[in-house]
């Protein structure tokens, strides 16, 4: 792991070419993670990847891969009531992971 609903026009996430191959896009306030405020999080079940998309209006201006196949298939990504980002994997021994940027 590295440092650790808006419509995006066919962003081509993970080089697939269409958003149909990704999970839904989540945008949160992320009060405890001010650097991520208003960012979109997109997961790929097939490739086990999670990306943080820095947005400016409805345009993606930066992409950071937070998880890149190292924890298994990512089923869901959500902001918790504590303002942290949580990821659930889709495996026989599924995991619930909390993302914390290295700066905290």
Helices and strands as residue ranges (DSSP letters): G 13-15, G 19-21, E 25-27, G 34-36, E 40-44, E 49-56, E 59-68, E 74-79, E 85-89, E 96-99
